[in-house]
Amino acid sequence: MPNTYYQNYAHTVFPVKYRKAVIHPDWQSKLFGVMGNLINETSSKTVIVNGVEDHVHCLFGFRPAVSISEVMKSVKARSSKWINDNNLLTHRFEWQKGFGCFTCGYSQLDRIYKYILNQEEHHKKMTFREEYLMFLKKFEIDYDERYIFHDLI
């Protein structure tokens, strides 16, 4: 639409199903590149995709007409298909259902970019669970811990 100007950024976080540490360093960077391309294919713009063995962070800009849920649905489905089609694991790969989404402004991009870039170092001190709960508390998102990691049952 003419004369529509926007600057929307989302930081999403999601783990491997059961939070299994299966994203192997040998193909991790290729996976993150594939995911970045999948984000771009939704008419969004990837800033960075990075993570560790059990979860991924994505930072991207998106148009007002694009639903973040649609972006994540596509990225998660198509990246798990890529992992399975390339036989990167001996078992079927799946992401956990859902994701965390935290919007941010342009002035926060550099700080969030650096945070995502340094995931390996960061997770020497904090587990994914601790990190995820920290985000929910920081952004004052109500949650019931009984259900937040329901796929562990």
C-alpha positions as CSV (number, residue, x, y, z in Angstrom):
1,M,0.0,0.0,0.0
2,P,1.4,3.4,-0.9
3,N,2.4,5.7,2.0
4,T,2.6,2.9,4.5
5,Y,5.8,3.1,6.5
6,Y,6.8,0.7,9.2
7,Q,9.7,-0.6,11.2
8,N,8.6,-3.8,13.0
9,Y,11.1,-6.3,14.5
10,A,10.5,-9.6,16.3
11,H,12.9,-11.7,18.4
12,T,11.5,-15.3,18.4
13,V,12.8,-18.2,20.4
14,F,11.9,-21.9,20.2
15,P,13.4,-25.2,21.2
16,V,13.8,-28.6,19.7
17,K,11.0,-31.0,20.8
18,Y,11.7,-32.2,24.4
19,R,14.6,-29.7,24.3
20,K,16.9,-32.4,23.1
21,A,20.4,-31.2,22.2
22,V,20.5,-32.5,18.6
23,I,21.4,-29.5,16.5
24,H,25.0,-30.6,15.7
25,P,27.8,-28.1,15.2
26,D,28.7,-29.8,11.9
27,W,25.5,-28.6,10.3
28,Q,24.2,-25.9,12.7
29,S,25.4,-22.9,10.6
30,K,23.9,-24.3,7.5
31,L,20.6,-24.8,9.3
32,F,20.6,-21.2,10.5
33,G,21.3,-20.0,7.0
34,V,18.3,-22.1,5.7
35,M,16.1,-20.6,8.4
36,G,17.2,-17.1,7.5
37,N,16.3,-17.7,3.9
38,L,12.9,-19.1,4.9
39,I,12.2,-16.0,6.9
40,N,13.1,-13.9,3.9
41,E,10.8,-15.9,1.7
42,T,7.9,-14.7,3.9
43,S,8.6,-11.1,2.8
44,S,10.3,-10.5,6.1
45,K,14.0,-9.5,6.5
46,T,16.3,-11.7,8.6
47,V,18.7,-9.8,10.9
48,I,20.2,-12.9,12.5
49,V,19.4,-16.5,13.2
50,N,21.6,-18.3,15.8
51,G,21.3,-20.8,18.7
52,V,22.8,-23.8,20.3
53,E,22.2,-27.5,20.4
54,D,18.6,-27.3,21.8
55,H,17.1,-24.1,20.6
56,V,17.1,-21.2,18.1
57,H,16.7,-17.4,18.2
58,C,15.6,-15.5,15.2
59,L,15.6,-11.7,14.9
60,F,13.8,-10.3,11.8
61,G,11.9,-7.3,10.5
62,F,8.4,-7.9,9.2
63,R,5.7,-6.1,7.3
64,P,2.5,-5.2,9.0
65,A,0.6,-7.5,6.6
66,V,2.7,-10.5,7.7
67,S,1.7,-12.5,10.7
68,I,4.7,-13.5,13.0
69,S,2.8,-16.8,13.5
70,E,2.8,-17.4,9.8
71,V,6.5,-16.7,9.5
72,M,7.3,-19.1,12.4
73,K,4.9,-21.8,11.1
74,S,6.7,-21.7,7.7
75,V,10.2,-21.5,9.2
76,K,9.7,-24.3,11.7
77,A,7.9,-26.7,9.3
78,R,10.2,-26.2,6.4
79,S,13.4,-26.2,8.5
80,S,12.4,-29.5,10.2
81,K,11.7,-30.9,6.7
82,W,15.1,-29.8,5.6
83,I,16.8,-31.6,8.5
84,N,14.7,-34.8,7.9
85,D,15.2,-34.7,4.1
86,N,18.9,-34.4,4.5
87,N,19.0,-37.3,7.0
88,L,21.0,-35.2,9.5
89,L,19.7,-37.3,12.4
90,T,19.0,-41.0,12.9
91,H,15.5,-40.1,14.2
92,R,12.7,-37.8,13.0
93,F,13.4,-34.2,14.0
94,E,10.7,-31.9,15.3
95,W,10.5,-28.4,16.9
96,Q,8.5,-27.9,20.1
97,K,5.1,-26.5,19.5
98,G,4.8,-22.8,19.9
99,F,7.4,-20.1,20.3
100,G,8.3,-17.1,22.3
101,C,8.0,-13.7,20.5
102,F,9.3,-10.5,21.8
103,T,9.0,-7.4,19.7
104,C,11.7,-4.7,19.8
105,G,12.5,-1.3,18.4
106,Y,15.2,-0.2,16.0
107,S,17.3,1.2,18.9
108,Q,17.4,-2.2,20.5
109,L,18.6,-4.2,17.4
110,D,22.3,-3.9,18.1
111,R,22.0,-5.2,21.7
112,I,19.7,-8.0,20.7
113,Y,21.8,-8.9,17.7
114,K,24.9,-9.3,20.0
115,Y,22.9,-11.3,22.5
116,I,21.8,-13.8,19.8
117,L,25.3,-13.9,18.3
118,N,26.8,-14.9,21.6
119,Q,24.4,-17.8,22.4
120,E,27.1,-20.4,22.8
121,E,28.9,-18.3,25.4
122,H,25.7,-17.2,27.1
123,H,24.5,-20.8,27.6
124,K,27.6,-21.8,29.5
125,K,26.0,-19.9,32.3
126,M,22.2,-20.3,31.8
127,T,20.0,-23.1,30.5
128,F,17.4,-22.6,27.9
129,R,14.6,-23.0,30.5
130,E,16.2,-20.3,32.7
131,E,16.6,-18.0,29.6
132,Y,13.1,-18.5,28.4
133,L,11.5,-17.9,31.8
134,M,13.7,-14.8,32.1
135,F,12.3,-13.4,28.9
136,L,8.7,-14.1,30.0
137,K,9.3,-12.3,33.3
138,K,11.2,-9.4,31.7
139,F,8.4,-8.8,29.2
140,E,5.8,-9.3,31.9
141,I,4.1,-12.1,30.1
142,D,1.7,-14.2,32.2
143,Y,2.4,-17.9,32.0
144,D,1.6,-21.1,33.8
145,E,4.9,-23.1,34.2
146,R,2.9,-26.3,34.2
147,Y,2.1,-25.8,30.6
148,I,5.0,-23.9,29.2
149,F,7.2,-27.0,28.7
150,H,4.3,-29.4,28.3
151,D,6.0,-31.6,25.8
152,L,8.4,-32.9,28.5
153,I,5.7,-35.1,29.9
